[in-house]
Amino acid sequence: MSPPTRLVSLDAYRGLIMLTLLCGGIFHSLDGHPWLGWLARQNEHVAWEGTVYWDLIQPAFMFMVGVAMPFAFAARAARGEAWQAQAVHAVRRAVMLVVIGVLLDHIGADRVQIGFIRVLQQIAFGYLVAFAVLDRARSTQAIVAAAILVGYQLLWMTNPWNGPGGPWAQGYENIGGAFDRWLLGRNYSGHYVGMNAIPASVTIIAGVMAGQYVRVLRPAHRTSATLAVAGLLGIGLGLTLGAWFPIIKRIWTPSFTVYSAGWTTLMLAASFWLIEARGWRRWTFPLVVVGANSMAAYILGNAFAGWFRSATRAWLTLLEPTLGGVWLPVLQHALFALAAWAVLLWCYNRRLFLKV
């Protein structure tokens, strides 16, 4: 029996992440609500140190890119595609991701400003790094991942651009800020740095390692248990490192990389156990509709959410006397998520999937 080429648990996990993005406005609108406000806090990036659920969305998205790579490239190899052709595909995909990301960056913008902090541009870089070690032994992949994180850590700690607060102080007095000023002549808002793509590539490599493990035929309970143990070890190691080197998503510190990889692996373990080991699949359909077309879902959320709110604002304000407070924007965001899901369902039923 050959390894599976597609697993429902992977599409469902990817669908959960993408549906979270589509529904993000719903949770953000609950800010200030007396007993649902905690949902808003879980769906807004922390200012600097620490993490909430929203801080794990980008790592999960990138992790799932890595998980899918062994399946996708094994299928290409089975069709007789040579490594050189696969490399051309990887480069072409990376270029397309950058192009799409830059185009999305400029929706509603007044002038052109090229940037590299959007998840698509960062995936493009990490995708090529992960492809370079895709066919290597798991030990080699782990050594490469560790070398990237150790090198990145040392680079941040031993450079002349750190301010008096040290490399982990909030602000732009660090090598990440200096690099962006050199490359683009500016810094990004929110204290993000373009160099995030370097440690984030390890997140994709972690996904590759998980995908290769999942792809091998073995008892589903054993697979989910091993993934769960790996996830818990990653969380524990990340927290241990965080005691000395803070967990900061905005500059993607190595401790954050390990910590978030632990959580994303644990989420994969839960999905695999529920769906593949226990066989509970019927409930996954709404998630699979989104996860099977994740790029289309991402573009819908980034390109059309604002347009949808503008197009429906006048009609929904008629309900303001009845709803008022936070519930009117909640309804508006919920309607957009439902509309986006309906579009994805239409595509799913017609087998129309956006591939880059």
Secondary structure by P-SEA (a helix, b strand, c coil): cccccccaaaaaaaaaaaaaaaaaaaaaaaccccccaaaaaaaccccccccccccaaaaaaaaaaaaaaaaaaaaaaaacccaaaaaaaaaaaaaaaaaaaaaaaaccccbbbbbcccaaaaaaaaaaaaaacccccaaaaaaaaaaaaaaaaaaaacccccccccccccccccaaaaaaaaaccccccccccccaaaaaaaaaaaaaaaaaaaaccccaaaaaaaaaaaaaaaaaaaaaaaaccccccccccaaaaaaaaaaaaaaaaaaaaacccccccccaaaaaaaaaaaaaaaaaacccaaaaaaaccccccccccccccaaaaaaaaaaaaaaaaaaaaaaaaacccccc
